[in-house]
Structures are given as C-alpha cells and as structure tokens.
Amino acid sequence: MRNLRTISIDTRGNTAWIQTGATLGEVYYTIAATSRTLAFPAGVCPTVGVGGHFSGGGYGMISRKHGIAVDNIIDAVIINADGEILNRDSMGEDLFWAIRGGGGTSFGIVVAFKVNLVTIPETVTVFNVSRTLEQNATQIVHKWQYISDKIDENLLLRLFIISVRSPAASNGNRTIQASFTSLYLGRVEDLLPIMEQKFPELGLVEQDCIEMSWIESTLFFSYSYTATFVSKSPRAAYFNYRDLDIGRNNIEGNTKYRQASVWGFKYFEINFNRLVRVKTKVDPSNFFRNEQSVPPLSSN
Ligand SMILES: Cc1cc2nc3c(=O)[nH]c(=O)nc-3n(C[C@H](O)[C@H](O)[C@H](O)COP(=O)(O)OP(=O)(O)OC[C@H]3O[C@@H](n4cnc5c(N)ncnc54)[C@H](O)[C@@H]3O)c2cc1C
C-alpha cells in the first residue's frame, strides 16, 4: 500500500481523506502543517500504518476526550473480493461497521478512510513522572486505578510498570517503577489544580510539566512508548495487538466457525458473530484470509 499515502485535508469541513498506505506520523505532520488546532485521535507511534491501525481500533493520547480512530471514521473506499471499488453508500452499513474495529484484513482492501478531525488547544501539557516502590508507587498505582477513568477528560494518565535498578541500592538490587506518561489538553496552570485535587499522591509540580504543541507531543510520546499489557482470566486481547497464542485458523484451507470463535470472542466478544455474518455476505469464498481472519459460515 506504500504508494497510496495521499492525505487531503478539508479545513472548512474539518475532515480528511487519508489513504491507507500513509503512516500515523505522516497523518499527524500533514494535519499540523495545515492547522495548529486540528488533530486526529490515533496511536502514539509515528511508524504505524493507517490501514491496519484505523481498521482495528486505534487509541492514543487524546482518546479519552475524542475517542479512538474508528469513532471518527465517516466514509471509506474499499476493494472487495470481486474487485469492485465501493464507498460507504455502496458497501452498506454492515461492511462499513465491520471495517471500523473488525480489522480490514478479513473483508477487502481499504484504499482510504474519510475522517472527522477534532479541535484541540494550541498548547498542550505533557509530563512523565516516575515513582519507585520506595517512593510510594504501590499506593499511587492503587489510587490511579480509581481515578484515571474519571478525572477531567482532557487528561490521559498512561501508566507503565517496569523493573529498574533501585536508585537507593548500591548492591544492584532491583525495584519496581511506575511511570505516568501523560497528556493534558490545556495549559499547565489549569492542569496543576486538577492533579492537586484528584491525584495529590503523585506530587506533580510545575517543573515536571512541559508545554508544547500537539504535534510536538506526538514525538514526546513515541520516544517513551514501551510495552503492551496482556489480560488474564479470561485472557482477552485488543485486535491491534495481535496475539496468536489465543488461537489461530488453519494454515491451509478454510477454518470452521467453532475453531475461529476460540480467538474471535477474545477480541470481539459477541460482535464476532456479526463480523462472521458480514464476512459471509461480502466474501463467501474466503478470498481474504490469514491466521486470524474472520471465516465465512459457508466455509464450514
Ligand atoms: C511500535 C508500535 C506502536 C503501536 N502503538 C499503538 C498505539 O498507540 N495505539 C494502538 O491502538 N495501536 C498501536 N499499535 C498497534 C497497531 O495499531 C497495529 O499493529 C496495527 O495493526 C498496525 O497496522 P499496520 O497497517 O501498520 O500493520 P500491518 O501489519 O501492515 O497490518 C495489520 C493488519 O491489517 C491489515 N491491513 C493493513 N492495511 C490494510 C488495508 N489497507 N486494507 C485492509 N486490511 C489492511 C493487514 O492485512 C494486517 O492483517 C502499535 C504497534 C506498533 C508496532
């Protein structure tokens, strides 16, 4: 898809057509070159491709306020298994639903997405504050679990937990460090009272914070990207963090619904059944298939 990477922005309608071979970095750069107050809510890493990322979800640092990439897709152009080029009207709402979260991979080749751009302040604030066990990390993480989804929606408090060499130990002992990598859609003077009221345990001070533009913040966060998290009991997964250990299709030939639903329900829960119905309708011969593509019922 690398030759299909054109990004056309309509600043009057606050929309953009984005071809799927573009990277997130190209999307963010093109938007920022057009306007300081427009943005798009998607992932933190600039090298990620639009095709897989948008069709599988796409969350990032402004997603608490503005949703994820699929929430902001309003049209698409797709090539189906018969080679037809369809837009939202001609593909119908079922297929349009499926490629906004179900992944493009099972249903066709998405050539471009039309998206709504969102409005953000010219200045945002970032901080990356770390606390070890010796610095009260256990209590801070405990509190974070209760406030991170309720605090002001302009603030996303992202948490990474890693093992580090203890700063207090001379003998090489290790400790656990919690890092709060965060973005506030606004200025530091507005952020500090929120933190003081809702999350004083972190002890955030002005010196921890840096004001910058949104495009600068995308670079700040891509440097600090570290890892994903795996859920347990039951083990589930986010479709864009593909996990082949939760089950896969046959290497050759078709795969039965029952076998595919082992991994399918872990990504999509009950929506897996609707994705199977869409697949059966738009690609009954299972032309678009891979180790975790949605199977059509006709292949059973
Ligand atoms: C470094 C890194 C950072 C990441 N950060 C985030 C993050 O912050 N937030 C987040 O939500 N996710 C994140 N991800 C996960 C990312 O969203 C997924 O890896 C996503 O699938 C990448 O899409 P791609 O097009 O680059 O990859 P690809 O491997 O090219 O594609 C992934 C899947 O989508 C299909 N696909 C790709 N393009 C199309 C198309 N045009 N039409 C139909 N199907 C297509 C492919 O067949 C494949 O099955 C990150 C991944 C990496 C590697």
The ligand as an ORCA input file, in Angstrom:
! r2SCAN-3c Opt
* xyz 0 1
  C       5.577      0.453     17.570
  C       4.096      0.256     17.642
  C       3.313      1.142     18.370
  C       1.927      0.977     18.412
  N       1.175      1.871     19.118
  C      -0.171      1.744     19.124
  C      -0.995      2.693     19.806
  O      -0.522      3.642     20.401
  N      -2.330      2.522     19.771
  C      -2.909      1.481     19.094
  O      -4.152      1.414     19.060
  N      -2.158      0.560     18.447
  C      -0.819      0.663     18.450
  N      -0.050     -0.264     17.801
  C      -0.710     -1.413     17.174
  C      -1.064     -1.093     15.701
  O      -2.294     -0.381     15.721
  C      -1.254     -2.430     14.939
  O      -0.008     -3.097     14.891
  C      -1.784     -2.210     13.546
  O      -2.283     -3.435     13.045
  C      -0.733     -1.658     12.595
  O      -1.276     -1.514     11.322
  P      -0.274     -1.513     10.044
  O      -1.098     -1.189      8.845
  O       0.918     -0.672     10.363
  O       0.271     -3.022     10.064
  P       0.125     -4.226      9.032
  O       0.865     -5.355      9.687
  O       0.540     -3.795      7.676
  O      -1.410     -4.532      9.021
  C      -2.071     -5.084     10.137
  C      -3.289     -5.874      9.643
  O      -4.182     -5.006      8.965
  C      -4.361     -5.427      7.615
  N      -4.341     -4.249      6.764
  C      -3.364     -3.317      6.660
  N      -3.687     -2.395      5.745
  C      -4.890     -2.751      5.260
  C      -5.758     -2.205      4.269
  N      -5.427     -1.108      3.594
  N      -6.927     -2.840      3.996
  C      -7.271     -3.972      4.665
  N      -6.510     -4.539      5.614
  C      -5.310     -3.930      5.897
  C      -3.201     -6.345      7.304
  O      -3.578     -7.336      6.343
  C      -2.919     -6.975      8.643
  O      -3.756     -8.087      8.888
  C       1.327     -0.110     17.740
  C       2.128     -1.007     17.016
  C       3.490     -0.819     16.956
  C       4.323     -1.783     16.149
*
